[in-house]
Amino acid sequence: MDKAKKTEIMEKFARKPGDVGSPEVQVAVLTTKISELTEHMRSHKKDVSSRRGLMMMVNRRKKLLSYLSRENHAKYLEISGTLGIRGQK
């Protein structure tokens, strides 16, 4: 992911201008990285170190989504619907 794309994602999901650390921003950036790494894994099936990194990112996103669900369920539903990453609860 290049810097321009990452900046665009951060601006789209930020709570306020300059926000780079909120759970919404982190989940959106991780989702983009996960989708890119998933494409890499489709063509390089035996790349174990990338698979480990992918699993770490998926678990990190899962924890952030769980936190967001507890703290602000409406925002959780909005972001999961926008990114298309989890079933609606």
N, C-alpha and C positions, 0 to 999 in steps of 0.2 A: 504494500500500500504506500503510495507516495504522500508527501507532506500535504499537498493541496487537497487530496481526497479526505485525509484525516481531519484537516481543518474544517472542511465543509461539513463533515459528520458532526464534529464538535459544536459547530455553530447551530446546526439544525436541532440538536437534542439538549443544548445548554439551558439551564434554568435562568441564567442571566448572562449578559455579555462577559466574556472572559472565563466562563466556567469550564474547567477541563477535568474536574475530579468527581463530579456528582455520579451516582450510580447509573443514571440514565445515559450519560455520555460514555462511561466505561463499558456498559453493556453494548451500546451501539458500535463502538470501536472494536470490541472483542468479536462481535458478530461478523463484522467485515473481515477481520483477520481469520476467523474460523472458516468462513466460506472460501477465502483464497487458499488456505492451507488444505482444505478438503479437496479442492481441485488438484492441488499438487499430489495429494495422496492417491488420487485415482490413477495417476500415471506412474507413480513410484510406490508401488505396494510394499516394498521391503524396506522402506526408509523408516527405521525404527525410532531414530531420534526425533524426527519430525512428528511421528505418531505420538510420542510422549509429550511433545510440546503442544500438540493439538488437544490431547486429553487434559492437560493442565489448563489450557485456555477454556475448554468446555466446562470444567469443574469450577473455575473462577467465575465464569458467567453465571453458572447455576447458583452459586452462593450469592452473587450480587442480585440476581432475580429474586431469590428467596428473601433477602433483606428488604428489597423494594416492595415485595408483596406484603411483608409485615408492616412496614412503615407507612407506605402510601399505596394502597391497593388500586386506587383509580389510576394512578400514574403507571403502575405495573401492567394493568390491563391495556392501557394506551400504548405503551412501548412494546409489549409483546405482540399486540395486534399490528402495529406499524412495521415491526421487523419480521413478523411471521415466524416466531421461534417457539412458542409454547401454545398448548391448547388453552382455551379460555376456561377459567375456573369460576 
